[in-house]
Amino acid sequence: MERAREARYEGAVPVLETARLRLRAHRIEDHAARTAILSDLEVTRYLGGRPLTGEEVWRRLLQFIGLWNLLGYGYWAVEEKDTGLYVGDIGFADFHRDMQPSLVGMLEFGWVLAAHSHGKGYASEAVAAATAWGAQHFGALRVVCIISPENLASIRVAEKAGFRLWQETTYHDAPTLVFSR
């Protein structure tokens, strides 16, 4: 039963490929690697400022699967094509965030990559592939991403992908920048 459900789910998520990366459906087998990535303070310092527990990572995995099933879009697992190594997540969401400005009616876009893959250009490569897919499927719908003002690397990636600063706000009592495309 597990394998049939996994196969049905994977069939609903498009696979995107770049020169070095594959964006694919998340799998149960990704949980250990996701937990290692999201328990690394270097990765989470701009995502709430604390490492996540295995339980929190599991819930996010279920959330990602739910997005595709309910909305027809969501987050992909990012893996290196050559090695098959899982290196992070990227995609679109509607998280119903309680923040101003409201993001209702917009697609929220985000990414997170393992610390060992930082500085290799993977984020820019994956963002380009995912936003191209989004442009084909959502047309002129506004796409936004929220980034900590201190996360200069992600700001550079967003700007390179055509996102521009739209609003400055606070989210969970932390200064937050909202970029739009």
Biotite code that builds the C-alpha atoms (Angstrom):
import biotite.structure as struc

atoms = struc.array([
    struc.Atom([0.000, 0.000, 0.000], chain_id="A", res_id=1, res_name="MET", atom_name="CA", element="C"),
    struc.Atom([2.832, 2.439, 0.866], chain_id="A", res_id=2, res_name="GLU", atom_name="CA", element="C"),
    struc.Atom([4.534, 1.974, -2.504], chain_id="A", res_id=3, res_name="ARG", atom_name="CA", element="C"),
    struc.Atom([1.292, 2.378, -4.469], chain_id="A", res_id=4, res_name="ALA", atom_name="CA", element="C"),
    struc.Atom([0.472, 5.611, -2.643], chain_id="A", res_id=5, res_name="ARG", atom_name="CA", element="C"),
    struc.Atom([4.026, 6.893, -3.185], chain_id="A", res_id=6, res_name="GLU", atom_name="CA", element="C"),
    struc.Atom([3.936, 6.042, -6.894], chain_id="A", res_id=7, res_name="ALA", atom_name="CA", element="C"),
    struc.Atom([0.551, 7.749, -7.331], chain_id="A", res_id=8, res_name="ARG", atom_name="CA", element="C"),
    struc.Atom([1.858, 10.855, -5.563], chain_id="A", res_id=9, res_name="TYR", atom_name="CA", element="C"),
    struc.Atom([5.098, 10.975, -7.555], chain_id="A", res_id=10, res_name="GLU", atom_name="CA", element="C"),
    struc.Atom([3.113, 10.737, -10.783], chain_id="A", res_id=11, res_name="GLY", atom_name="CA", element="C"),
    struc.Atom([1.247, 13.935, -9.856], chain_id="A", res_id=12, res_name="ALA", atom_name="CA", element="C"),
    struc.Atom([4.419, 15.990, -9.360], chain_id="A", res_id=13, res_name="VAL", atom_name="CA", element="C"),
    struc.Atom([6.279, 17.041, -12.495], chain_id="A", res_id=14, res_name="PRO", atom_name="CA", element="C"),
    struc.Atom([9.985, 16.284, -12.623], chain_id="A", res_id=15, res_name="VAL", atom_name="CA", element="C"),
    struc.Atom([12.131, 19.251, -13.643], chain_id="A", res_id=16, res_name="LEU", atom_name="CA", element="C"),
    struc.Atom([15.751, 18.865, -14.688], chain_id="A", res_id=17, res_name="GLU", atom_name="CA", element="C"),
    struc.Atom([18.561, 21.361, -15.012], chain_id="A", res_id=18, res_name="THR", atom_name="CA", element="C"),
    struc.Atom([22.153, 20.795, -16.004], chain_id="A", res_id=19, res_name="ALA", atom_name="CA", element="C"),
    struc.Atom([23.053, 19.539, -12.510], chain_id="A", res_id=20, res_name="ARG", atom_name="CA", element="C"),
    struc.Atom([19.808, 19.109, -10.590], chain_id="A", res_id=21, res_name="LEU", atom_name="CA", element="C"),
    struc.Atom([16.584, 17.132, -10.577], chain_id="A", res_id=22, res_name="ARG", atom_name="CA", element="C"),
    struc.Atom([13.471, 18.570, -8.936], chain_id="A", res_id=23, res_name="LEU", atom_name="CA", element="C"),
    struc.Atom([11.144, 15.712, -8.054], chain_id="A", res_id=24, res_name="ARG", atom_name="CA", element="C"),
    struc.Atom([8.439, 14.588, -5.657], chain_id="A", res_id=25, res_name="ALA", atom_name="CA", element="C"),
    struc.Atom([9.421, 14.095, -2.042], chain_id="A", res_id=26, res_name="HIS", atom_name="CA", element="C"),
    struc.Atom([9.749, 10.522, -0.836], chain_id="A", res_id=27, res_name="ARG", atom_name="CA", element="C"),
    struc.Atom([9.524, 8.959, 2.596], chain_id="A", res_id=28, res_name="ILE", atom_name="CA", element="C"),
    struc.Atom([13.200, 8.079, 2.193], chain_id="A", res_id=29, res_name="GLU", atom_name="CA", element="C"),
    struc.Atom([14.031, 11.820, 2.128], chain_id="A", res_id=30, res_name="ASP", atom_name="CA", element="C"),
    struc.Atom([13.098, 12.244, 5.791], chain_id="A", res_id=31, res_name="HIS", atom_name="CA", element="C"),
    struc.Atom([16.526, 11.434, 7.273], chain_id="A", res_id=32, res_name="ALA", atom_name="CA", element="C"),
    struc.Atom([18.368, 13.737, 4.856], chain_id="A", res_id=33, res_name="ALA", atom_name="CA", element="C"),
    struc.Atom([15.778, 16.505, 5.355], chain_id="A", res_id=34, res_name="ARG", atom_name="CA", element="C"),
    struc.Atom([16.151, 16.159, 9.119], chain_id="A", res_id=35, res_name="THR", atom_name="CA", element="C"),
    struc.Atom([19.936, 16.452, 8.847], chain_id="A", res_id=36, res_name="ALA", atom_name="CA", element="C"),
    struc.Atom([19.597, 19.583, 6.692], chain_id="A", res_id=37, res_name="ILE", atom_name="CA", element="C"),
    struc.Atom([16.919, 21.269, 8.793], chain_id="A", res_id=38, res_name="LEU", atom_name="CA", element="C"),
    struc.Atom([18.612, 20.488, 12.096], chain_id="A", res_id=39, res_name="SER", atom_name="CA", element="C"),
    struc.Atom([21.685, 22.449, 10.955], chain_id="A", res_id=40, res_name="ASP", atom_name="CA", element="C"),
    struc.Atom([21.666, 25.946, 12.474], chain_id="A", res_id=41, res_name="LEU", atom_name="CA", element="C"),
    struc.Atom([23.630, 27.243, 9.476], chain_id="A", res_id=42, res_name="GLU", atom_name="CA", element="C"),
    struc.Atom([20.587, 26.348, 7.337], chain_id="A", res_id=43, res_name="VAL", atom_name="CA", element="C"),
    struc.Atom([17.828, 27.393, 9.755], chain_id="A", res_id=44, res_name="THR", atom_name="CA", element="C"),
    struc.Atom([19.272, 30.622, 11.131], chain_id="A", res_id=45, res_name="ARG", atom_name="CA", element="C"),
    struc.Atom([17.063, 32.577, 8.689], chain_id="A", res_id=46, res_name="TYR", atom_name="CA", element="C"),
    struc.Atom([14.124, 30.141, 8.906], chain_id="A", res_id=47, res_name="LEU", atom_name="CA", element="C"),
    struc.Atom([12.998, 30.800, 12.423], chain_id="A", res_id=48, res_name="GLY", atom_name="CA", element="C"),
    struc.Atom([16.459, 30.829, 13.943], chain_id="A", res_id=49, res_name="GLY", atom_name="CA", element="C"),
    struc.Atom([16.549, 27.334, 15.415], chain_id="A", res_id=50, res_name="ARG", atom_name="CA", element="C"),
    struc.Atom([17.149, 23.789, 14.200], chain_id="A", res_id=51, res_name="PRO", atom_name="CA", element="C"),
    struc.Atom([14.027, 21.736, 13.552], chain_id="A", res_id=52, res_name="LEU", atom_name="CA", element="C"),
    struc.Atom([13.255, 18.428, 15.204], chain_id="A", res_id=53, res_name="THR", atom_name="CA", element="C"),
    struc.Atom([12.628, 15.241, 13.275], chain_id="A", res_id=54, res_name="GLY", atom_name="CA", element="C"),
    struc.Atom([8.936, 15.574, 14.133], chain_id="A", res_id=55, res_name="GLU", atom_name="CA", element="C"),
    struc.Atom([8.766, 19.100, 12.692], chain_id="A", res_id=56, res_name="GLU", atom_name="CA", element="C"),
    struc.Atom([10.573, 17.978, 9.555], chain_id="A", res_id=57, res_name="VAL", atom_name="CA", element="C"),
    struc.Atom([8.121, 15.084, 9.142], chain_id="A", res_id=58, res_name="TRP", atom_name="CA", element="C"),
    struc.Atom([5.154, 17.468, 9.398], chain_id="A", res_id=59, res_name="ARG", atom_name="CA", element="C"),
    struc.Atom([6.676, 19.708, 6.736], chain_id="A", res_id=60, res_name="ARG", atom_name="CA", element="C"),
    struc.Atom([7.152, 16.699, 4.486], chain_id="A", res_id=61, res_name="LEU", atom_name="CA", element="C"),
    struc.Atom([3.455, 15.891, 4.855], chain_id="A", res_id=62, res_name="LEU", atom_name="CA", element="C"),
    struc.Atom([2.645, 19.545, 4.210], chain_id="A", res_id=63, res_name="GLN", atom_name="CA", element="C"),
    struc.Atom([4.601, 19.480, 0.957], chain_id="A", res_id=64, res_name="PHE", atom_name="CA", element="C"),
    struc.Atom([2.757, 16.380, -0.217], chain_id="A", res_id=65, res_name="ILE", atom_name="CA", element="C"),
    struc.Atom([-0.548, 17.976, 0.773], chain_id="A", res_id=66, res_name="GLY", atom_name="CA", element="C"),
    struc.Atom([0.151, 21.084, -1.282], chain_id="A", res_id=67, res_name="LEU", atom_name="CA", element="C"),
    struc.Atom([0.456, 19.087, -4.500], chain_id="A", res_id=68, res_name="TRP", atom_name="CA", element="C"),
    struc.Atom([-2.599, 16.985, -3.695], chain_id="A", res_id=69, res_name="ASN", atom_name="CA", element="C"),
    struc.Atom([-4.841, 19.901, -2.732], chain_id="A", res_id=70, res_name="LEU", atom_name="CA", element="C"),
    struc.Atom([-3.598, 22.794, -4.856], chain_id="A", res_id=71, res_name="LEU", atom_name="CA", element="C"),
    struc.Atom([-1.842, 21.214, -7.836], chain_id="A", res_id=72, res_name="GLY", atom_name="CA", element="C"),
    struc.Atom([1.463, 22.871, -6.957], chain_id="A", res_id=73, res_name="TYR", atom_name="CA", element="C"),
    struc.Atom([3.929, 22.643, -4.115], chain_id="A", res_id=74, res_name="GLY", atom_name="CA", element="C"),
    struc.Atom([7.521, 21.979, -3.197], chain_id="A", res_id=75, res_name="TYR", atom_name="CA", element="C"),
    struc.Atom([9.960, 19.723, -4.985], chain_id="A", res_id=76, res_name="TRP", atom_name="CA", element="C"),
    struc.Atom([12.817, 17.764, -3.485], chain_id="A", res_id=77, res_name="ALA", atom_name="CA", element="C"),
    struc.Atom([16.087, 18.939, -5.037], chain_id="A", res_id=78, res_name="VAL", atom_name="CA", element="C"),
    struc.Atom([18.724, 16.320, -5.783], chain_id="A", res_id=79, res_name="GLU", atom_name="CA", element="C"),
    struc.Atom([22.020, 16.281, -7.600], chain_id="A", res_id=80, res_name="GLU", atom_name="CA", element="C"),
    struc.Atom([21.566, 14.469, -10.912], chain_id="A", res_id=81, res_name="LYS", atom_name="CA", element="C"),
    struc.Atom([24.993, 12.864, -10.866], chain_id="A", res_id=82, res_name="ASP", atom_name="CA", element="C"),
    struc.Atom([24.849, 11.491, -7.332], chain_id="A", res_id=83, res_name="THR", atom_name="CA", element="C"),
    struc.Atom([21.134, 11.350, -6.487], chain_id="A", res_id=84, res_name="GLY", atom_name="CA", element="C"),
    struc.Atom([22.019, 13.187, -3.265], chain_id="A", res_id=85, res_name="LEU", atom_name="CA", element="C"),
    struc.Atom([19.058, 15.033, -1.745], chain_id="A", res_id=86, res_name="TYR", atom_name="CA", element="C"),
    struc.Atom([20.168, 18.657, -1.174], chain_id="A", res_id=87, res_name="VAL", atom_name="CA", element="C"),
    struc.Atom([17.001, 20.585, -0.321], chain_id="A", res_id=88, res_name="GLY", atom_name="CA", element="C"),
    struc.Atom([13.543, 21.826, -1.214], chain_id="A", res_id=89, res_name="ASP", atom_name="CA", element="C"),
    struc.Atom([12.090, 24.437, -3.551], chain_id="A", res_id=90, res_name="ILE", atom_name="CA", element="C"),
    struc.Atom([8.629, 25.376, -4.651], chain_id="A", res_id=91, res_name="GLY", atom_name="CA", element="C"),
    struc.Atom([5.347, 27.209, -4.377], chain_id="A", res_id=92, res_name="PHE", atom_name="CA", element="C"),
    struc.Atom([2.906, 27.292, -1.492], chain_id="A", res_id=93, res_name="ALA", atom_name="CA", element="C"),
    struc.Atom([-0.108, 28.920, 0.040], chain_id="A", res_id=94, res_name="ASP", atom_name="CA", element="C"),
    struc.Atom([0.704, 28.865, 3.763], chain_id="A", res_id=95, res_name="PHE", atom_name="CA", element="C"),
    struc.Atom([-2.075, 31.291, 4.805], chain_id="A", res_id=96, res_name="HIS", atom_name="CA", element="C"),
    struc.Atom([0.481, 33.290, 6.761], chain_id="A", res_id=97, res_name="ARG", atom_name="CA", element="C"),
    struc.Atom([-0.895, 35.706, 9.325], chain_id="A", res_id=98, res_name="ASP", atom_name="CA", element="C"),
    struc.Atom([1.107, 38.717, 8.166], chain_id="A", res_id=99, res_name="MET", atom_name="CA", element="C"),
    struc.Atom([0.799, 42.144, 6.614], chain_id="A", res_id=100, res_name="GLN", atom_name="CA", element="C"),
    struc.Atom([0.851, 42.691, 3.781], chain_id="A", res_id=101, res_name="PRO", atom_name="CA", element="C"),
    struc.Atom([-1.447, 39.770, 3.185], chain_id="A", res_id=102, res_name="SER", atom_name="CA", element="C"),
    struc.Atom([-0.173, 37.245, 0.669], chain_id="A", res_id=103, res_name="LEU", atom_name="CA", element="C"),
    struc.Atom([-3.696, 35.990, -0.093], chain_id="A", res_id=104, res_name="VAL", atom_name="CA", element="C"),
    struc.Atom([-4.161, 35.485, -3.816], chain_id="A", res_id=105, res_name="GLY", atom_name="CA", element="C"),
    struc.Atom([-0.431, 35.248, -4.438], chain_id="A", res_id=106, res_name="MET", atom_name="CA", element="C"),
    struc.Atom([1.891, 32.291, -4.790], chain_id="A", res_id=107, res_name="LEU", atom_name="CA", element="C"),
    struc.Atom([4.526, 32.097, -2.103], chain_id="A", res_id=108, res_name="GLU", atom_name="CA", element="C"),
    struc.Atom([7.837, 30.813, -3.380], chain_id="A", res_id=109, res_name="PHE", atom_name="CA", element="C"),
    struc.Atom([10.695, 29.486, -1.280], chain_id="A", res_id=110, res_name="GLY", atom_name="CA", element="C"),
    struc.Atom([13.799, 27.343, -1.159], chain_id="A", res_id=111, res_name="TRP", atom_name="CA", element="C"),
    struc.Atom([16.179, 25.804, 1.348], chain_id="A", res_id=112, res_name="VAL", atom_name="CA", element="C"),
    struc.Atom([19.400, 23.959, 0.562], chain_id="A", res_id=113, res_name="LEU", atom_name="CA", element="C"),
    struc.Atom([21.861, 21.947, 2.612], chain_id="A", res_id=114, res_name="ALA", atom_name="CA", element="C"),
    struc.Atom([24.863, 23.886, 3.898], chain_id="A", res_id=115, res_name="ALA", atom_name="CA", element="C"),
    struc.Atom([27.265, 21.649, 1.926], chain_id="A", res_id=116, res_name="HIS", atom_name="CA", element="C"),
    struc.Atom([25.595, 22.787, -1.299], chain_id="A", res_id=117, res_name="SER", atom_name="CA", element="C"),
    struc.Atom([25.787, 26.540, -0.591], chain_id="A", res_id=118, res_name="HIS", atom_name="CA", element="C"),
    struc.Atom([27.958, 28.542, -2.947], chain_id="A", res_id=119, res_name="GLY", atom_name="CA", element="C"),
    struc.Atom([27.646, 26.100, -5.863], chain_id="A", res_id=120, res_name="LYS", atom_name="CA", element="C"),
    struc.Atom([24.935, 28.000, -7.745], chain_id="A", res_id=121, res_name="GLY", atom_name="CA", element="C"),
    struc.Atom([22.355, 25.295, -7.015], chain_id="A", res_id=122, res_name="TYR", atom_name="CA", element="C"),
    struc.Atom([19.823, 27.755, -5.587], chain_id="A", res_id=123, res_name="ALA", atom_name="CA", element="C"),
    struc.Atom([19.905, 29.973, -8.684], chain_id="A", res_id=124, res_name="SER", atom_name="CA", element="C"),
    struc.Atom([19.700, 26.937, -10.956], chain_id="A", res_id=125, res_name="GLU", atom_name="CA", element="C"),
    struc.Atom([16.741, 25.432, -9.095], chain_id="A", res_id=126, res_name="ALA", atom_name="CA", element="C"),
    struc.Atom([14.946, 28.782, -8.746], chain_id="A", res_id=127, res_name="VAL", atom_name="CA", element="C"),
    struc.Atom([15.240, 29.382, -12.505], chain_id="A", res_id=128, res_name="ALA", atom_name="CA", element="C"),
    struc.Atom([13.725, 25.971, -13.282], chain_id="A", res_id=129, res_name="ALA", atom_name="CA", element="C"),
    struc.Atom([10.893, 26.251, -10.759], chain_id="A", res_id=130, res_name="ALA", atom_name="CA", element="C"),
    struc.Atom([9.951, 29.828, -11.673], chain_id="A", res_id=131, res_name="THR", atom_name="CA", element="C"),
    struc.Atom([9.946, 28.922, -15.388], chain_id="A", res_id=132, res_name="ALA", atom_name="CA", element="C"),
    struc.Atom([7.517, 26.080, -14.573], chain_id="A", res_id=133, res_name="TRP", atom_name="CA", element="C"),
    struc.Atom([5.429, 28.535, -12.521], chain_id="A", res_id=134, res_name="GLY", atom_name="CA", element="C"),
    struc.Atom([5.311, 31.072, -15.364], chain_id="A", res_id=135, res_name="ALA", atom_name="CA", element="C"),
    struc.Atom([3.950, 28.379, -17.702], chain_id="A", res_id=136, res_name="GLN", atom_name="CA", element="C"),
    struc.Atom([1.269, 27.291, -15.219], chain_id="A", res_id=137, res_name="HIS", atom_name="CA", element="C"),
    struc.Atom([0.263, 30.495, -13.435], chain_id="A", res_id=138, res_name="PHE", atom_name="CA", element="C"),
    struc.Atom([0.829, 33.212, -16.020], chain_id="A", res_id=139, res_name="GLY", atom_name="CA", element="C"),
    struc.Atom([0.710, 36.695, -14.559], chain_id="A", res_id=140, res_name="ALA", atom_name="CA", element="C"),
    struc.Atom([-0.199, 35.665, -11.004], chain_id="A", res_id=141, res_name="LEU", atom_name="CA", element="C"),
    struc.Atom([1.996, 37.500, -8.504], chain_id="A", res_id=142, res_name="ARG", atom_name="CA", element="C"),
    struc.Atom([4.723, 35.339, -6.982], chain_id="A", res_id=143, res_name="VAL", atom_name="CA", element="C"),
    struc.Atom([6.275, 36.457, -3.694], chain_id="A", res_id=144, res_name="VAL", atom_name="CA", element="C"),
    struc.Atom([8.984, 35.244, -1.370], chain_id="A", res_id=145, res_name="CYS", atom_name="CA", element="C"),
    struc.Atom([9.781, 36.290, 2.175], chain_id="A", res_id=146, res_name="ILE", atom_name="CA", element="C"),
    struc.Atom([13.416, 36.618, 3.197], chain_id="A", res_id=147, res_name="ILE", atom_name="CA", element="C"),
    struc.Atom([15.229, 37.743, 6.320], chain_id="A", res_id=148, res_name="SER", atom_name="CA", element="C"),
    struc.Atom([17.033, 41.052, 5.648], chain_id="A", res_id=149, res_name="PRO", atom_name="CA", element="C"),
    struc.Atom([20.218, 39.372, 6.933], chain_id="A", res_id=150, res_name="GLU", atom_name="CA", element="C"),
    struc.Atom([20.044, 36.541, 4.386], chain_id="A", res_id=151, res_name="ASN", atom_name="CA", element="C"),
    struc.Atom([22.092, 38.263, 1.716], chain_id="A", res_id=152, res_name="LEU", atom_name="CA", element="C"),
    struc.Atom([22.695, 35.072, -0.290], chain_id="A", res_id=153, res_name="ALA", atom_name="CA", element="C"),
    struc.Atom([18.952, 34.425, -0.714], chain_id="A", res_id=154, res_name="SER", atom_name="CA", element="C"),
    struc.Atom([18.319, 38.071, -1.541], chain_id="A", res_id=155, res_name="ILE", atom_name="CA", element="C"),
    struc.Atom([20.906, 37.790, -4.349], chain_id="A", res_id=156, res_name="ARG", atom_name="CA", element="C"),
    struc.Atom([19.277, 34.584, -5.627], chain_id="A", res_id=157, res_name="VAL", atom_name="CA", element="C"),
    struc.Atom([15.819, 36.206, -5.573], chain_id="A", res_id=158, res_name="ALA", atom_name="CA", element="C"),
    struc.Atom([16.998, 39.318, -7.384], chain_id="A", res_id=159, res_name="GLU", atom_name="CA", element="C"),
    struc.Atom([18.852, 37.249, -9.989], chain_id="A", res_id=160, res_name="LYS", atom_name="CA", element="C"),
    struc.Atom([15.545, 35.433, -10.647], chain_id="A", res_id=161, res_name="ALA", atom_name="CA", element="C"),
    struc.Atom([13.682, 38.707, -11.205], chain_id="A", res_id=162, res_name="GLY", atom_name="CA", element="C"),
    struc.Atom([12.195, 39.225, -7.741], chain_id="A", res_id=163, res_name="PHE", atom_name="CA", element="C"),
    struc.Atom([12.208, 42.813, -6.511], chain_id="A", res_id=164, res_name="ARG", atom_name="CA", element="C"),
    struc.Atom([11.732, 44.177, -3.010], chain_id="A", res_id=165, res_name="LEU", atom_name="CA", element="C"),
    struc.Atom([8.030, 44.941, -2.575], chain_id="A", res_id=166, res_name="TRP", atom_name="CA", element="C"),
    struc.Atom([7.461, 45.413, 1.161], chain_id="A", res_id=167, res_name="GLN", atom_name="CA", element="C"),
    struc.Atom([9.301, 45.500, 4.468], chain_id="A", res_id=168, res_name="GLU", atom_name="CA", element="C"),
    struc.Atom([7.347, 43.940, 7.331], chain_id="A", res_id=169, res_name="THR", atom_name="CA", element="C"),
    struc.Atom([7.598, 41.747, 10.404], chain_id="A", res_id=170, res_name="THR", atom_name="CA", element="C"),
    struc.Atom([6.713, 38.078, 10.596], chain_id="A", res_id=171, res_name="TYR", atom_name="CA", element="C"),
    struc.Atom([6.839, 36.192, 13.899], chain_id="A", res_id=172, res_name="HIS", atom_name="CA", element="C"),
    struc.Atom([8.346, 39.316, 15.481], chain_id="A", res_id=173, res_name="ASP", atom_name="CA", element="C"),
    struc.Atom([11.299, 39.280, 13.070], chain_id="A", res_id=174, res_name="ALA", atom_name="CA", element="C"),
    struc.Atom([12.077, 41.834, 10.354], chain_id="A", res_id=175, res_name="PRO", atom_name="CA", element="C"),
    struc.Atom([11.067, 40.347, 7.003], chain_id="A", res_id=176, res_name="THR", atom_name="CA", element="C"),
    struc.Atom([11.413, 41.444, 3.397], chain_id="A", res_id=177, res_name="LEU", atom_name="CA", element="C"),
    struc.Atom([8.735, 40.545, 0.859], chain_id="A", res_id=178, res_name="VAL", atom_name="CA", element="C"),
    struc.Atom([9.981, 40.230, -2.706], chain_id="A", res_id=179, res_name="PHE", atom_name="CA", element="C"),
    struc.Atom([7.631, 40.094, -5.671], chain_id="A", res_id=180, res_name="SER", atom_name="CA", element="C"),
    struc.Atom([7.874, 39.018, -9.259], chain_id="A", res_id=181, res_name="ARG", atom_name="CA", element="C"),
])
